[in-house]
Amino acid sequence: MLFRDLKIVSGSAHPALAQEIASHIGVELTPAETVRFSNENMMVQINENVRNADMFVVQPSCAPVSDGIVELLMMIDALKHASAGRITAVLPYLPYARSDKKDRPRISIAARLMADLLETAGCDRVLTMDLHSPQVQGFFRIPTDQMTAIPLIADHLRQSIDPASSVLVAGDVGESKDAADYASRLDLPVAVVDKRRLGDDERVKAVQLIGSVDGKHAIIVDDEVASGGTMIEAAEFVMSHGAKSVRVVAVHPILSGRAVQRLNESMVKDFVFTNTVPAPQAEPLRDVTYLSVAPLLSRAIQAIHRGSSVSELFR
């Protein structure tokens, strides 16, 4: 099916990223308005004709998360009832992506619920990045493309590391696959921190190191940094095992709670993140580089609009 114009509309979560994506494609953002009433209800209005348009709604998950989800669903619903031709949710960071399994009694698999809600609201496709677990993509019954920022970050690291004195470190066993991807691109050895999580308060304890970091500059990689507990524990652990320095690398800088303060006070030398979510404004993170995912997402959006292969972007 041929759609009319490619249009991009932004929610309130990350308008700067949406504007950058639109600039790369060469279109103006479709004007939209979100009104928040005194009773905490909201209203979303699309202020332009979108009939039969190929719409892309940019709204990553970031604080306030629940408001962002409701705004996204209402925006999709508004577009559907305005006769948009196709609606693609562009979610650089998917809401509740980490809630992907039933690992204790009587809990919700919230990532699957998010997939159901998006489809029910009228979403036709999803474009996302670096899901916490690959199986989350299978929760969707609508076409879903998952991009990765690993090549982008690896290209940046290649310009600033000495392969002979560097080692990649997976912050936990679950991150070892992504660490191996970085390693194959950068031709570096890999070490893995074996950690234990203590309850629901985000406390972690490193218990052993698989591999060697002695005399090396350690690059700890993860898909996201939330409270910072895993990264700080891993950094202290590899330094105690002889690492010369520690750099932290992640796709999604969630930086919740006291994460920025804790990371600023840590022994981590510097940080490399992407801009899938907005950078913290109240307290900036020191020695950080933010790499933009807008060029990658804009190419994916154009490929979806043209009906060409998105997988070509992985090569």
DRENZATI-363993 format. One record per residue (C-alpha): residue in one letter; x, y, z. Coordinates in steps of 0.02 Angstrom, whole numbers, plus 50000, padded with zeros to 5 digits. Each point is the difference from the previous one (the first is absolute). Layout:
BEGIN
AXYZ
...
END
This chain:
BEGIN
M500005000050000
L500655017349956
F499795013250134
R499985018649972
D501295010450095
L501274994150127
K499615009750158
I500835000150170
V499135005350160
S500805001250171
G499324996750172
S500625009650152
A501344987450048
H501445004749883
P499555013849875
A501845003949967
L500294982549930
A498405000949896
Q500565016849928
E501714992949957
I499224985049913
A498855011349900
S501475011149950
H500984985049936
I498504994649894
G499645017649941
V498235002150067
E499195011450129
L499294992650158
T498124998149992
P499295012350128
A499124991950147
E499445005850171
T499844991150167
V498955008650132
R500104994550181
F498485004450104
S499915003650186
N499244982850033
E501574992049922
N499054994749843
M500765004949834
M499425003749824
V501024997349842
Q499605009249837
I500864998549831
N499995017349922
E500204995149817
N499124989549870
V500734982350007
R498744990749892
N500854985149916
A501705006150061
D501404988350054
M500175005650181
F501494997050116
V499725004150184
V501635002950097
Q499804996850187
P501344990750100
S499634994450177
C500685012350129
A499385008950155
P498565002150030
V499814982649924
S498144997350027
D499545017149930
G501084996549849
I499154983449967
V498255007550012
E500505014649888
L500724987849871
L498414989449999
M498895015449985
M501075006949859
I499864983549905
D498124999750030
A499835018049940
L500964996049841
K498964984349969
H498385009950014
A500735013649889
S500144986849862
A501904998649997
G500514987149872
R501254990950111
I500665003450175
T501744994850057
A500505002450181
V501845005050007
L500544994650174
P501895001650018
Y499774993750178
L498484988650020
P498925002250157
Y500194985850125
A501254991149886
R500834991650151
S498364992450061
D500114985749875
K499684984350104
K498974992850142
D501414996950124
R498925000550156
P498184995950041
R498555011349952
I500925013649904
S499665008149832
I501124997249850
A499895018649966
A501035000049839
R498714988649920
L498625011250069
M500825015149916
A499994990749835
D498144996250019
L499595018050047
L500915007249850
E499074988449882
T498325003550083
A500285018749985
G500204998249812
C501874998449973
D500464991049838
R501884998350024
V501355002650132
L501785006249978
T501104998050154
M501814998350053
D501034987750103
L498664990950097
H500544993650170
S499584982349943
P499804994349818
Q498414990350040
V499055016350034
Q499895002549811
G498974984049995
F498685007650115
F499375010649854
R498744993349875
I500345014949888
P501615002549898
T501415005650115
D501745005649949
Q501375000250131
M501515010849959
T501644999550096
A501195013850049
I501464988050028
P500825004049830
L499845018650036
I500814998450171
A501334987949936
D500505012449864
H500215013550133
L501024988850114
R501134994649857
Q500645017949986
S500495001550183
I500644983250063
D501624990449989
P499494982049957
A501594993150078
S499595007250171
S498094999250005
V498744986950053
L498114999649987
V499064995550158
A498204993950008
G499215007350156
D499094983550028
V499824983049917
G498435005649906
E500995013649911
S501354988149938
K499184998249828
D500045018849968
A501785000650065
A500464986549874
D499225010749862
Y501085014850051
A501514988450011
S499774993449824
R499915017749932
L501475006650100
D501064984150009
L500135000950189
P500004986750137
V498484998350114
A499824998050188
V498364997150093
V499505005650174
D498944986950089
K498805009650111
R498564996450117
R498505011750020
L499405002050179
G498105001850005
D499015013749910
D501015015150060
E501224999549852
R501484995050110
V501244988649913
K501514990350059
A501434994649886
V500654982950053
Q501284995049869
L500845005449838
I500064988749849
G501515005049897
S501415012350037
V500075019050011
D501695001350085
G501025014449926
K498615004349874
H498845014649970
A498274992550033
I498485004749896
I498424994550091
V498544997849878
D498154998350034
D498385003449907
E499455012850130
V500505008850159
A498565002750121
S500485002650183
G501854997949961
G500204986350131
T500584986649878
M501265011549917
I500745006650162
E500154982750075
A500794993349840
A501205014849990
E500604997750178
F500164981349971
V501075001149843
M501105013550078
S500294988450148
H500544986949873
G501365011049927
A499145010449864
K500905016349960
S498405009849966
V498144997649971
R498895007049863
V498124996950001
V499064997449836
A498124997749979
V498635003349872
H498645006450117
P500535012550137
I498454998650110
L500945007050152
S498574998550124
G499965005350182
R501735004950064
A500904992149852
V500855015949938
Q500655004750171
R500614982350033
L500864998749831
N500795017250017
E500754994450165
S500574983049933
M501724994949936
V499374998949820
K501125010449886
D498705004549869
F498354994849922
V499354996849823
F498124999749974
T498755003449860
N498555012250001
T498584987349994
V499335009050155
P500325018250052
A501575004150097
P499715004950183
Q499805018750022
A499965002650189
E501724992650030
P501104997049846
L501084984649990
R501865003649993
D501184994349861
V498604993249890
T499824998549812
Y498254998349926
L499924992349826
S498475003949896
V498914985849936
A499005012149891
P500944995749837
L499694981450026
L498175002250044
S499725012049855
R500714987249878
A498894986550074
I498465011249988
Q500385003849817
A500244981549963
I498334995750081
H499145013949903
R500734994249834
G499694981750037
S501854995849985
S501054988850112
V500365006050177
S501234985650027
E501155008149871
L500395013050134
F500854986850107
R501354996749871
END
